[in-house]
Amino acid sequence: MIEGFQNAFKIPELKRRILFTLALLGVYRIGTHIPTPGIDGQALASFFSNTQGTLLSFFDMFSGGALRRLTVFALGIMPYISASIILELLTVVVPYLEKLKKEGEQGRKKITQYTRYGTVILSSIQALGISFGLENMQSPTGALVVPHPGWGFRLMTVLTLTAGTAFLMWLGEQITERGIGNGISLIIFAGIVAGMPSAGLNTWRLMQSGELQPFVMLLLIAMMVVVVGGIVFMESGHRRIPIQYAKRVVGRRVYGGQSTHLPLKVNTSGVIPPIFASSIILFPATIANFISHPWMQAIADNLTPGTLLHTLVEVALIVFFCYFYTAIIFNPVDVADNMKKYGGFVPGIRPGKRTAEYIDRVLTRLTFAGAIYLSIIVVMPTYLVRYFNVPFFFGGTGLLIVVGVAMDTMQQIESHLVMRHYESFIKKGRIRGRR
């Protein structure tokens, strides 16, 4: 791996892409420290100190602490992700969007344009809601978070936060186009990883004070290595369905006849189910911070991370969203029709409807395994923190995102290295028998 990193910086184009990506991520991290005008920072910090385990702390993790400080990037890139998911769901029910999705590059550009418009609309709505909420917030000492409320502050907040999200969206697209890796994913990755130094420092302080024994720390490191290895194994796991293409004679040429496979990922839905499940289950705890009512407090207490009800609801939601999102992004009928169109078939399975049913049956079993895997990864850190006082850096959802984005980026770097190796082979190599 070290040799691979060294080779990456020996290739000028790949080196430029990596440095360009790091530079834009540096711009993002600088922006997370530029405050929004009209906010009392100390009062806001005091308020956020009482919101651990709520929806606000969950979204603050994705924004890299920008929401807690209410900087220009406080909304993060989540409005863009929400708009993308909404457009993905609408392609199933809106014939026009479904037609655009099948038109190739031009249709993809049009959908991307609609996603940008949706991002701006969602950002404006969320920013307006945040401005109203901030005007009603007080620190535990009674200090107002917004000293001078009114429409001037609200419009300034909407303009600032919406522009910040639009700028982040542009940064992500630039990284994807001119850098290395998926820009949107890398921005989320950078926001989550930004909390690791402070978490490591807190762990060191616990060891110095004697609250955390060195043996426990070694066990924690070993367990994290095992968990990360398990995530890498499952995220790269595929079920390969063999496909055979029949021979076709066109004129004097013979086409087809080769064997290939259809790779089905164990975790087809990615990290979307844990994000949706966590957002829904943390919503009551967030509302309880603004509404002082006995039954709201009771619901929030019963849905505290680590309780039995919280675990059962979270696992049920993860399983549901795994099947739901997999059904949205993968259509076995379309795959079977495309295979039949080009003369492909699964050995022993009749083309068309039977093939679609076979793929759907295999995908259903894989999705169940993927849902159980996601549930274990998401629930395990919560129990370790609650019952064993293990200082986990971030939750299972954050861990899944960090490992998944790192794997995807490394694969893209590796593909550049392999491509460069092939090019040098073609330029410098000599075919045997030629002068």
SEKE-451401 format. One record per residue: residue in one letter; x, z, y of N, C-alpha, C in turn. Coordinates in steps of 0.05 Angstrom, whole numbers, padded with zeros to 5 digits, always signed. Last residue first. Example, Ala and Ser with C-alpha at 12.3 -4.5 7.8 and 13.67 -1.06 7.14 Angstrom:
S+00257+00142-00045+00273+00143-00021+00258+00157+00001;A+00264+00156-00114+00246+00156-00090+00264+00156-00066;
//
This chain:
R+00206-00710-00115+00230-00707-00099+00224-00700-00070;R+00169-00681-00169+00170-00697-00144+00196-00691-00130;G+00169-00649-00213+00169-00677-00219+00170-00694-00194;R+00132-00595-00187+00150-00604-00207+00147-00634-00212;I+00126-00586-00118+00112-00593-00143+00132-00605-00162;R+00151-00533-00082+00156-00561-00090+00143-00566-00117;G+00135-00492-00025+00137-00498-00054+00142-00527-00059;K+00127-00486+00029+00154-00484+00019+00157-00492-00010;K+00071-00494+00037+00091-00506+00055+00119-00508+00042;I+00046-00466-00005+00041-00495-00002+00062-00508+00015;F+00064-00415+00005+00070-00428-00021+00067-00458-00019;S+00043-00404+00055+00072-00407+00052+00080-00420+00026;E-00011-00403+00040-00002-00423+00059+00029-00426+00056;Y-00012-00359+00005-00019-00385-00005-00009-00407+00013;H+00000-00318+00042+00017-00323+00019+00013-00351+00008;R-00044-00321+00076-00018-00327+00086+00002-00333+00064;M-00083-00304+00040-00085-00331+00051-00058-00339+00063;V-00066-00251+00031-00067-00270+00009-00068-00299+00019;L-00072-00230+00082-00046-00230+00070-00045-00250+00047;H-00127-00235+00090-00109-00249+00108-00081-00251+00095;S-00145-00201+00049-00152-00229+00047-00134-00246+00066;E-00127-00152+00068-00115-00163+00044-00121-00193+00041;I-00160-00145+00112-00131-00148+00117-00118-00160+00092;Q-00209-00141+00084-00204-00164+00103-00175-00168+00109;Q-00200-00094+00056-00204-00119+00041-00200-00144+00059;M-00196-00058+00097-00172-00063+00081-00175-00089+00065;T-00249-00059+00116-00227-00068+00133-00202-00074+00117;D-00276-00038+00071-00282-00065+00081-00260-00076+00098;M-00253+00014+00067-00251-00005+00045-00255-00034+00055;A-00270+00036+00116-00241+00033+00110-00237+00013+00088;V-00325+00035+00109-00314+00018+00130-00284+00015+00125;G-00330+00073+00066-00339+00045+00064-00327+00026+00084;V-00308+00120+00087-00295+00107+00064-00304+00078+00062;V-00344+00129+00131-00315+00127+00135-00301+00112+00112;I-00395+00131+00106-00389+00110+00126-00359+00107+00129;L-00389+00175+00071-00395+00149+00060-00388+00126+00080;L-00380+00215+00109-00359+00209+00090-00364+00181+00078;G-00430+00216+00136-00405+00209+00151-00383+00201+00132;T-00461+00235+00093-00466+00209+00105-00442+00199+00121;G-00440+00285+00081-00437+00264+00062-00442+00237+00074;G-00409+00312+00142-00428+00311+00120-00423+00287+00102;F-00341+00332+00155-00367+00321+00163-00384+00318+00138;F-00304+00371+00135-00300+00359+00161-00326+00347+00172;F-00320+00435+00108-00321+00406+00105-00320+00393+00132;P-00298+00491+00093-00299+00478+00119-00297+00447+00116;V-00340+00528+00052-00319+00508+00051-00320+00493+00078;N-00375+00570+00038-00359+00571+00063-00336+00552+00063;F-00408+00566-00004-00381+00572-00011-00362+00573+00013;Y-00459+00556+00017-00457+00577-00003-00428+00584-00010;R-00453+00516+00058-00472+00538+00061-00466+00561+00042;V-00414+00479+00043-00412+00492+00069-00429+00518+00069;L-00433+00463-00007-00406+00474-00005-00403+00489+00021;Y-00483+00442+00007-00482+00466-00010-00454+00479-00009;T-00466+00397+00037-00484+00417+00049-00482+00443+00033;P-00436+00365+00002-00423+00379+00024-00440+00401+00036;M-00480+00348-00035-00458+00365-00044-00444+00379-00020;V-00516+00311-00013-00524+00339-00017-00500+00357-00021;V-00488+00261-00012-00500+00272+00013-00506+00302+00010;I-00472+00253-00064-00452+00253-00043-00463+00266-00017;I-00521+00254-00091-00500+00274-00097-00480+00276-00075;S-00548+00210-00069-00559+00237-00066-00538+00258-00071;L-00516+00167-00085-00518+00173-00056-00528+00202-00052;Y-00525+00170-00141-00498+00173-00130-00499+00181-00100;I-00579+00160-00143-00569+00185-00153-00541+00191-00142;A-00579+00107-00123-00594+00128-00108-00584+00156-00117;G-00550+00079-00162-00539+00081-00135-00553+00103-00119;A-00585+00084-00205-00559+00096-00207-00546+00099-00179;F-00628+00054-00183-00632+00082-00190-00605+00097-00192;T-00603+00004-00177-00612+00019-00153-00617+00048-00159;L-00597-00011-00230-00573-00006-00214-00580+00011-00189;R-00650-00017-00245-00634+00003-00258-00609+00010-00242;T-00664-00060-00211-00679-00034-00210-00663-00012-00222;L-00630-00101-00227-00627-00089-00201-00641-00062-00198;V-00652-00113-00278-00625-00102-00276-00620-00089-00249;R-00703-00131-00261-00701-00108-00279-00673-00095-00278;D-00690-00174-00229-00704-00152-00217-00701-00127-00235;I-00667-00208-00268-00650-00198-00246-00663-00174-00233;Y-00713-00217-00299-00690-00205-00311-00671-00193-00289;E-00748-00242-00263-00756-00216-00275-00732-00202-00287;A-00719-00288-00253-00724-00270-00231-00732-00242-00241;T-00720-00311-00304-00694-00303-00292-00698-00283-00270;R-00774-00322-00309-00762-00303-00327-00735-00294-00317;K-00782-00360-00267-00795-00334-00266-00782-00314-00284;G-00722-00396-00275-00747-00392-00259-00757-00364-00259;P-00699-00406-00343-00696-00408-00314-00724-00404-00300;R-00697-00357-00395-00709-00382-00385-00707-00383-00355;I-00638-00331-00422-00661-00326-00405-00671-00353-00394;G-00592-00344-00450-00613-00330-00464-00638-00324-00448;P-00552-00344-00393-00553-00350-00422-00574-00332-00436;V-00583-00362-00334-00571-00339-00348-00573-00345-00378;F-00567-00423-00300-00585-00407-00316-00568-00384-00328;G-00567-00478-00253-00555-00454-00264-00576-00438-00280;G-00583-00524-00225-00577-00526-00253-00565-00502-00266;Y-00597-00515-00173-00571-00527-00178-00563-00527-00207;K-00648-00493-00179-00645-00518-00163-00618-00531-00169;K-00638-00446-00205-00652-00467-00219-00649-00494-00205;M-00614-00417-00164-00599-00422-00189-00612-00446-00204;N-00657-00414-00128-00632-00428-00121-00615-00435-00145;D-00693-00383-00158-00700-00410-00150-00675-00426-00142;A-00665-00334-00163-00671-00350-00187-00678-00379-00180;V-00663-00319-00108-00638-00323-00123-00643-00340-00148;D-00717-00314-00097-00702-00334-00083-00676-00340-00098;V-00729-00271-00132-00743-00297-00135-00727-00319-00121;P-00699-00227-00114-00692-00240-00140-00705-00267-00143;N-00676-00213-00053-00700-00224-00065-00693-00238-00091;F-00652-00162-00014-00646-00178-00037-00672-00187-00051;I-00671-00133+00030-00647-00150+00034-00640-00167+00010;I-00717-00106+00011-00718-00121+00036-00695-00142+00037;A-00703-00079-00035-00724-00099-00037-00725-00117-00012;T-00667-00043-00011-00657-00063-00030-00677-00086-00034;Y-00702-00012+00018-00684-00029+00033-00671-00050+00014;F-00732+00013-00025-00745-00002-00003-00726-00021+00010;Y-00694+00039-00057-00710+00018-00068-00723+00000-00046;C-00673+00074-00017-00655+00056-00033-00671+00033-00044;F-00717+00102+00002-00705+00082+00019-00685+00064+00005;F-00727+00134-00045-00747+00116-00034-00734+00094-00017;V-00679+00164-00049-00688+00146-00071-00708+00125-00061;I-00681+00191+00000-00659+00173-00006-00666+00154-00028;L-00728+00222-00006-00727+00201+00015-00704+00182+00010;A-00713+00255-00049-00736+00237-00052-00735+00215-00031;V-00670+00283-00025-00665+00266-00048-00688+00246-00052;E-00698+00310+00016-00677+00291+00023-00671+00272+00000;V-00734+00342-00013-00744+00322+00006-00723+00301+00012;L-00697+00375-00041-00717+00358-00055-00728+00336-00038;T-00668+00400+00001-00655+00383-00019-00674+00364-00033;H-00708+00428+00028-00692+00408+00042-00679+00389+00022;L-00725+00463-00012-00744+00443-00002-00729+00421+00013;L-00678+00494-00019-00688+00478-00041-00707+00456-00031;T-00628+00492+00034-00652+00503+00020-00662+00484-00001;G-00589+00461+00057-00581+00480+00036-00604+00493+00022;P-00615+00455+00122-00597+00445+00102-00587+00466+00083;T-00682+00476+00130-00654+00481+00137-00636+00469+00115;L-00736+00474+00123-00721+00449+00121-00692+00452+00130;N-00754+00524+00135-00756+00515+00107-00741+00489+00102;D-00746+00525+00190-00731+00543+00173-00731+00534+00144;A-00783+00487+00208-00754+00482+00213-00737+00500+00195;I-00831+00511+00193-00823+00485+00181-00793+00481+00184;A-00828+00556+00226-00829+00560+00197-00821+00534+00183;Q-00829+00534+00277-00805+00549+00269-00804+00552+00238;M-00881+00514+00275-00859+00496+00278-00832+00509+00270;W-00910+00562+00271-00910+00544+00248-00888+00522+00250;P-00898+00587+00323-00890+00599+00297-00890+00579+00274;H-00865+00550+00374-00890+00556+00360-00883+00567+00333;S-00836+00522+00423-00834+00550+00412-00861+00557+00400;I-00805+00463+00424-00832+00474+00422-00830+00501+00408;F-00753+00448+00423-00767+00444+00448-00795+00456+00448;N-00735+00460+00373-00718+00469+00395-00733+00466+00422;A-00770+00433+00340-00772+00462+00342-00756+00473+00365;I-00751+00381+00340-00775+00387+00356-00778+00417+00360;T-00707+00389+00305-00703+00381+00333-00727+00387+00351;A-00732+00401+00258-00714+00421+00270-00708+00414+00299;P-00761+00353+00248-00775+00378+00254-00757+00399+00267;F-00716+00315+00240-00735+00313+00263-00750+00339+00268;L-00687+00316+00194-00678+00333+00216-00696+00333+00240;I-00713+00280+00162-00714+00308+00154-00704+00327+00176;I-00702+00231+00188-00730+00240+00184-00731+00270+00179;S-00646+00227+00186-00660+00226+00212-00688+00238+00209;S-00636+00229+00131-00626+00251+00148-00641+00251+00175;A-00660+00180+00116-00669+00205+00104-00661+00228+00122;F-00630+00142+00145-00658+00144+00149-00669+00171+00140;I-00578+00152+00123-00583+00154+00152-00613+00158+00158;P-00585+00143+00068-00578+00170+00078-00583+00173+00108;P-00601+00085+00070-00619+00107+00060-00611+00135+00069;I-00553+00059+00093-00579+00060+00107-00597+00082+00096;V-00506+00050+00067-00510+00077+00078-00537+00080+00093;G-00526+00006+00014-00506+00017+00032-00512+00045+00041;S-00559-00020-00022-00571-00013+00004-00550-00001+00023;T-00530-00026-00070-00537-00050-00054-00546-00042-00026;N-00491+00001-00107-00503+00011-00083-00509-00012-00064;V-00475-00036-00146-00488-00011-00154-00503+00001-00131;K-00485-00106-00134-00472-00080-00127-00489-00057-00138;L-00479-00159-00176-00499-00141-00164-00486-00114-00159;P-00454-00224-00180-00447-00196-00177-00469-00180-00163;L-00462-00272-00226-00476-00262-00203-00470-00232-00200;H-00411-00318-00249-00427-00294-00252-00440-00287-00225;T-00397-00378-00287-00392-00360-00265-00409-00335-00269;S-00375-00437-00318-00387-00411-00320-00379-00394-00297;Q-00389-00508-00312-00373-00485-00310-00389-00459-00312;G-00423-00552-00312-00411-00545-00337-00394-00520-00335;G-00417-00597-00255-00427-00573-00269-00411-00568-00294;Y-00415-00669-00262-00416-00645-00246-00426-00622-00263;V-00382-00728-00272-00395-00706-00286-00393-00681-00270;R-00388-00795-00249-00378-00768-00246-00395-00748-00262;R-00411-00844-00246-00389-00841-00265-00377-00813-00265;G-00474-00822-00231-00457-00846-00231-00436-00843-00254;V-00474-00760-00251-00483-00775-00227-00464-00798-00224;V-00493-00716-00299-00478-00741-00295-00491-00756-00272;R-00483-00646-00306-00500-00668-00295-00482-00693-00291;K-00485-00588-00346-00471-00612-00337-00491-00633-00328;A-00508-00524-00321-00510-00547-00339-00495-00571-00328;Y-00475-00464-00313-00486-00488-00299-00485-00511-00319;Q-00489-00396-00326-00478-00421-00336-00491-00444-00322;I-00472-00331-00310-00488-00354-00303-00474-00379-00313;P-00476-00260-00323-00464-00287-00328-00483-00309-00322;I-00475-00210-00276-00494-00225-00293-00482-00253-00298;R-00441-00152-00266-00438-00181-00266-00457-00194-00286;R-00447-00101-00225-00458-00110-00251-00458-00140-00250;H-00395-00065-00192-00414-00087-00194-00424-00090-00222;G-00364-00018-00148-00375-00024-00174-00396-00046-00173;S-00345-00001-00100-00334-00027-00110-00345-00034-00137;E-00372+00046-00095-00377+00026-00075-00366-00002-00084;M-00352+00076-00138-00380+00068-00138-00385+00045-00118;F-00297+00082-00123-00305+00071-00149-00333+00061-00149;V-00301+00107-00073-00288+00081-00076-00296+00067-00102;I-00326+00155-00089-00340+00137-00071-00328+00109-00073;G-00286+00177-00122-00312+00170-00133-00328+00151-00116;G-00245+00185-00084-00241+00166-00106-00267+00158-00119;V-00271+00224-00053-00265+00198-00041-00260+00177-00063;V-00273+00265-00091-00298+00254-00080-00293+00226-00068;V-00219+00274-00102-00236+00266-00124-00262+00253-00112;V-00202+00291-00051-00190+00267-00063-00208+00256-00085;M-00233+00336-00045-00238+00314-00027-00225+00288-00038;M-00210+00369-00085-00238+00360-00088-00244+00336-00070;A-00159+00376-00064-00162+00362-00090-00191+00352-00094;I-00173+00405-00018-00159+00379-00015-00162+00363-00041;L-00196+00451-00041-00212+00434-00023-00199+00406-00021;L-00153+00472-00069-00176+00463-00084-00193+00444-00067;L-00121+00485-00025-00112+00465-00044-00135+00454-00061;M-00154+00524-00002-00149+00500+00013-00138+00478-00005;V-00152+00563-00041-00178+00550-00036-00174+00524-00021;F-00098+00577-00035-00108+00566-00061-00134+00552-00057;P-00097+00599+00018-00083+00573+00012-00092+00561-00015;Q-00162+00622+00041-00138+00626+00026-00124+00599+00020;L-00188+00636+00102-00187+00614+00082-00160+00617+00068;E-00181+00680+00133-00208+00674+00124-00209+00652+00103;G-00131+00686+00154-00136+00697+00128-00164+00693+00118;S-00115+00662+00201-00129+00687+00203-00135+00701+00177;Q-00092+00615+00180-00075+00635+00194-00088+00662+00196;M-00138+00589+00161-00117+00597+00142-00099+00618+00155;L-00166+00581+00208-00178+00597+00187-00157+00607+00167;R-00130+00546+00233-00135+00573+00245-00148+00591+00224;W-00136+00501+00200-00110+00515+00202-00113+00543+00213;T-00189+00488+00212-00181+00496+00184-00155+00511+00184;N-00184+00473+00265-00200+00496+00258-00194+00507+00230;L-00152+00427+00258-00142+00450+00273-00157+00476+00267;G-00188+00394+00230-00163+00403+00217-00151+00427+00231;A-00226+00388+00271-00234+00401+00246-00209+00410+00230;S-00196+00361+00309-00206+00388+00316-00215+00403+00290;P-00186+00313+00279-00164+00330+00289-00173+00358+00295;M-00239+00292+00267-00222+00302+00246-00199+00320+00257;G-00271+00267+00305-00274+00296+00302-00255+00308+00281;A-00260+00213+00300-00250+00227+00324-00252+00257+00322;V-00288+00194+00257-00260+00203+00252-00249+00218+00276;I-00335+00178+00284-00335+00200+00264-00307+00211+00260;G-00318+00138+00319-00333+00161+00329-00333+00184+00310;A-00295+00101+00284-00278+00114+00303-00292+00139+00315;F-00342+00085+00256-00319+00097+00241-00302+00113+00261;I-00370+00060+00296-00381+00084+00284-00359+00099+00269;I-00334+00018+00304-00340+00036+00326-00352+00062+00316;L-00334-00007+00254-00310+00006+00263-00315+00025+00287;S-00386-00029+00254-00379-00008+00235-00354+00007+00243;I-00380-00067+00295-00400-00046+00297-00393-00023+00279;G-00338-00101+00274-00335-00086+00299-00354-00063+00301;N-00308-00106+00213-00334-00108+00226-00334-00090+00250;G-00240-00134+00214-00262-00117+00205-00288-00121+00220;I-00202-00149+00271-00203-00147+00242-00224-00127+00234;G-00218-00193+00325-00202-00172+00313-00203-00173+00283;R-00253-00231+00342-00224-00235+00349-00206-00214+00337;E-00304-00218+00320-00296-00245+00324-00266-00249+00327;T-00306-00162+00317-00313-00178+00294-00302-00206+00296;I-00292-00149+00370-00275-00140+00347-00281-00157+00323;Q-00335-00171+00397-00308-00181+00402-00289-00173+00380;E-00377-00140+00378-00377-00169+00372-00350-00181+00377;G-00363-00089+00399-00365-00094+00370-00364-00123+00363;L-00366-00099+00454-00340-00092+00442-00341-00097+00412;W-00421-00109+00459-00402-00130+00465-00374-00125+00452;M-00439-00058+00446-00448-00080+00430-00429-00104+00434;L-00417-00030+00489-00408-00024+00462-00415-00047+00443;F-00448-00052+00531-00418-00056+00530-00407-00050+00502;A-00498-00033+00516-00493-00062+00517-00463-00068+00516;T-00489+00022+00523-00495+00012+00496-00490-00019+00495;G-00479+00023+00579-00459+00033+00560-00464+00022+00532;A-00528+00005+00599-00504-00011+00603-00481-00003+00584;T-00559+00048+00584-00565+00022+00573-00541+00003+00576;L-00536+00090+00613-00535+00091+00584-00541+00064+00571;T-00544+00072+00667-00518+00079+00657-00517+00077+00627;L-00600+00063+00672-00581+00041+00678-00554+00047+00665;V-00620+00114+00659-00628+00090+00643-00608+00068+00647;T-00595+00145+00700-00590+00150+00672-00597+00126+00654;M-00619+00122+00746-00590+00121+00743-00582+00126+00714;L-00672+00135+00737-00664+00107+00738-00634+00104+00734;R-00668+00192+00739-00678+00178+00715-00669+00149+00714;F-00650+00204+00790-00633+00211+00767-00642+00195+00742;G-00694+00183+00819-00667+00173+00824-00648+00179+00800;W-00736+00212+00802-00734+00185+00793-00707+00173+00799;G-00711+00279+00785-00727+00260+00800-00722+00231+00790;P-00667+00337+00794-00684+00318+00779-00700+00300+00797;H-00611+00364+00804-00628+00349+00822-00645+00328+00807;P-00587+00389+00759-00592+00404+00784-00611+00390+00803;V-00598+00389+00694-00600+00369+00716-00606+00385+00742;V-00594+00437+00668-00576+00416+00660-00575+00394+00682;L-00597+00500+00701-00609+00474+00696-00588+00454+00688;A-00585+00563+00670-00576+00542+00689-00589+00516+00681;G-00596+00603+00633-00617+00595+00652-00609+00574+00671;T-00561+00613+00593-00559+00631+00617-00580+00624+00638;P-00569+00573+00556-00578+00600+00549-00577+00619+00573;S-00592+00518+00600-00572+00531+00583-00582+00559+00576;Q-00648+00476+00595-00634+00497+00608-00614+00509+00589;M-00685+00415+00605-00666+00431+00590-00654+00453+00608;N-00716+00380+00632-00729+00404+00623-00711+00423+00608;E-00683+00337+00643-00694+00352+00666-00708+00378+00658;L-00674+00317+00592-00652+00332+00606-00663+00348+00629;G-00721+00290+00581-00714+00314+00566-00693+00330+00580;F-00719+00247+00616-00741+00266+00619-00734+00292+00605;S-00672+00223+00596-00672+00232+00624-00695+00252+00628;I-00688+00209+00544-00667+00229+00547-00667+00240+00576;G-00727+00170+00556-00735+00194+00543-00714+00216+00546;L-00692+00131+00579-00713+00143+00595-00723+00169+00583;A-00661+00119+00534-00648+00131+00557-00669+00144+00576;Q-00699+00097+00500-00686+00122+00492-00673+00135+00516;I-00712+00051+00530-00733+00070+00523-00720+00097+00516;S-00663+00025+00534-00677+00033+00558-00698+00054+00552;S-00651+00016+00480-00634+00033+00496-00648+00043+00521;L-00692-00020+00466-00691+00006+00453-00674+00025+00469;I-00677-00064+00500-00704-00051+00502-00703-00023+00490;V-00626-00076+00481-00629-00068+00509-00656-00054+00513;T-00638-00089+00427-00620-00067+00433-00624-00057+00462;G-00671-00135+00433-00682-00110+00422-00665-00086+00428;Y-00632-00171+00452-00654-00163+00469-00667-00137+00460;R-00599-00172+00406-00589-00162+00431-00611-00154+00450;T-00635-00194+00369-00625-00167+00364-00613-00155+00390;Y-00640-00245+00390-00664-00227+00390-00655-00198+00386;Q-00588-00263+00378-00597-00262+00406-00622-00243+00409;T-00589-00262+00323-00571-00244+00337-00579-00241+00366;I-00626-00302+00314-00634-00275+00306-00615-00255+00320;K-00595-00345+00332-00620-00339+00346-00629-00310+00339;K-00553-00345+00296-00548-00340+00324-00573-00333+00339;R-00581-00357+00249-00568-00331+00251-00562-00325+00281;G-00597-00410+00259-00617-00389+00257-00605-00361+00260;Q-00547-00434+00259-00563-00434+00283-00585-00413+00282;E-00529-00424+00205-00514-00414+00228-00531-00413+00253;G-00590-00424+00169-00561-00423+00169-00550-00412+00195;E-00645-00420+00164-00634-00444+00177-00603-00444+00180;K-00667-00375+00144-00659-00395+00124-00647-00420+00137;K-00681-00346+00189-00661-00335+00171-00650-00355+00151;L-00722-00376+00210-00696-00376+00224-00674-00366+00205;K-00763-00363+00173-00753-00391+00175-00726-00392+00188;E-00770-00310+00185-00761-00317+00158-00750-00346+00157;L-00789-00315+00237-00763-00302+00233-00752-00309+00205;Y-00838-00340+00225-00819-00353+00243-00791-00342+00239;P-00866-00303+00192-00857-00328+00181-00836-00342+00198;V-00857-00235+00186-00860-00256+00207-00849-00282+00197;V-00843-00203+00144-00872-00205+00151-00877-00227+00171;V-00788-00205+00137-00805-00206+00113-00834-00212+00120;T-00766-00200+00187-00763-00226+00173-00780-00228+00148;L-00773-00147+00199-00793-00166+00210-00790-00193+00196;L-00728-00123+00177-00754-00117+00165-00775-00138+00174;E-00689-00143+00211-00687-00149+00183-00714-00144+00169;L-00706-00122+00260-00707-00151+00256-00705-00158+00227;I-00695-00067+00247-00723-00076+00254-00725-00106+00250;I-00640-00069+00241-00657-00062+00218-00686-00071+00223;S-00624-00083+00293-00617-00100+00270-00635-00095+00246;A-00643-00039+00322-00654-00065+00327-00648-00084+00304;S-00610+00001+00299-00639+00003+00296-00652-00024+00301;I-00560-00017+00317-00565-00016+00288-00595-00014+00283;Y-00567-00012+00372-00562-00038+00360-00568-00039+00330;P-00575+00044+00377-00597+00025+00384-00592-00003+00373;M-00523+00063+00359-00547+00066+00342-00570+00048+00351;I-00477+00064+00387-00485+00038+00377-00510+00039+00360;G-00488+00112+00440-00472+00100+00419-00482+00072+00412;L-00512+00141+00479-00529+00129+00459-00514+00117+00436;A-00466+00153+00510-00481+00175+00496-00499+00164+00474;F-00428+00128+00540-00433+00118+00513-00449+00138+00497;V-00424+00157+00586-00436+00131+00589-00442+00118+00561;T-00439+00224+00561-00423+00204+00575-00437+00177+00575;L-00456+00276+00541-00473+00257+00556-00457+00238+00573;R-00430+00308+00506-00420+00308+00534-00437+00291+00553;R-00460+00295+00462-00457+00324+00469-00447+00326+00498;L-00453+00240+00459-00480+00251+00465-00478+00280+00474;A-00399+00235+00445-00408+00226+00471-00435+00236+00479;G-00383+00248+00394-00384+00270+00414-00393+00261+00441;G-00389+00200+00367-00362+00210+00371-00361+00232+00392;S-00438+00183+00353-00429+00175+00379-00401+00186+00386;F-00447+00206+00304-00444+00177+00305-00433+00167+00332;M-00454+00259+00320-00432+00252+00302-00426+00222+00303;D-00500+00257+00349-00475+00263+00364-00451+00256+00346;F-00538+00252+00310-00532+00228+00326-00506+00232+00342;F-00535+00306+00292-00531+00284+00273-00523+00258+00289;S-00548+00336+00336-00520+00339+00325-00514+00316+00306;L-00602+00320+00340-00583+00315+00362-00554+00316+00352;L-00626+00338+00295-00623+00309+00298-00603+00303+00320;T-00588+00397+00275-00612+00382+00284-00606+00353+00287;G-00543+00426+00264-00561+00421+00242-00587+00408+00251;Q-00538+00459+00328-00525+00451+00303-00546+00448+00280;T-00553+00472+00379-00568+00450+00366-00554+00441+00340;N-00527+00506+00412-00549+00518+00396-00564+00496+00381;S-00491+00477+00441-00480+00496+00422-00501+00509+00404;F-00521+00448+00477-00514+00435+00452-00502+00455+00432;F-00522+00485+00520-00547+00478+00506-00541+00466+00478;S-00469+00486+00536-00482+00511+00526-00507+00505+00511;A-00464+00434+00554-00448+00443+00531-00459+00469+00519;L-00499+00435+00597-00505+00417+00575-00489+00426+00550;A-00472+00470+00631-00499+00477+00622-00506+00460+00597;Q-00425+00441+00640-00424+00467+00627-00451+00475+00616;G-00444+00393+00667-00431+00392+00641-00430+00418+00626;D-00499+00373+00697-00482+00397+00697-00469+00400+00669;I-00505+00307+00720-00507+00326+00697-00489+00349+00702;G-00500+00263+00754-00522+00281+00758-00526+00302+00736;P-00473+00208+00715-00477+00222+00740-00501+00241+00739;T-00440+00218+00652-00462+00206+00666-00467+00221+00692;P-00368+00218+00644-00395+00230+00644-00415+00214+00659;I-00325+00192+00598-00334+00186+00625-00363+00196+00628;H-00311+00196+00545-00304+00219+00563-00312+00214+00592;T-00320+00149+00519-00335+00173+00510-00329+00198+00526;G-00284+00113+00540-00311+00113+00551-00327+00137+00542;I-00240+00121+00507-00239+00129+00536-00267+00132+00548;R-00259+00099+00460-00254+00128+00461-00251+00138+00490;Y-00263+00045+00475-00287+00060+00467-00282+00090+00469;V-00209+00033+00483-00227+00031+00506-00253+00047+00500;G-00192+00039+00430-00182+00057+00450-00199+00057+00475;L-00217-00005+00408-00226+00022+00399-00216+00043+00418;L-00187-00044+00434-00216-00042+00441-00227-00015+00431;A-00137-00035+00409-00140-00033+00438-00169-00029+00446;L-00147-00044+00355-00139-00017+00363-00143-00014+00393;T-00158-00100+00358-00178-00081+00348-00172-00053+00357;F-00108-00119+00375-00132-00124+00392-00154-00104+00384;L-00076-00105+00332-00071-00092+00358-00095-00096+00376;I-00100-00138+00293-00099-00109+00289-00095-00095+00316;R-00091-00190+00315-00118-00181+00309-00119-00150+00306;R-00035-00192+00317-00051-00193+00342-00079-00183+00337;K-00024-00189+00262-00014-00168+00280-00030-00168+00306;L-00045-00238+00245-00057-00213+00235-00049-00189+00253;E-00010-00273+00272-00039-00274+00277-00052-00248+00269;P+00043-00258+00252+00035-00256+00280+00005-00256+00285;I+00059-00216+00200+00044-00241+00205+00034-00240+00234;K+00081-00167+00197+00100-00189+00197+00086-00216+00203;F+00041-00130+00192+00053-00133+00219+00074-00154+00220;A+00031-00135+00137+00010-00142+00157+00021-00146+00185;N+00076-00116+00112+00071-00145+00112+00051-00153+00133;Q+00066-00061+00119+00090-00073+00132+00086-00103+00133;F+00020-00055+00089+00019-00050+00117+00042-00063+00132;G+00042-00067+00037+00021-00083+00049+00018-00080+00079;E+00077-00025+00031+00088-00052+00034+00067-00071+00045;I+00040+00016+00025+00058+00016+00048+00070-00011+00053;M+00017+00000-00024+00000+00000+00000+00017+00000+00025;
//
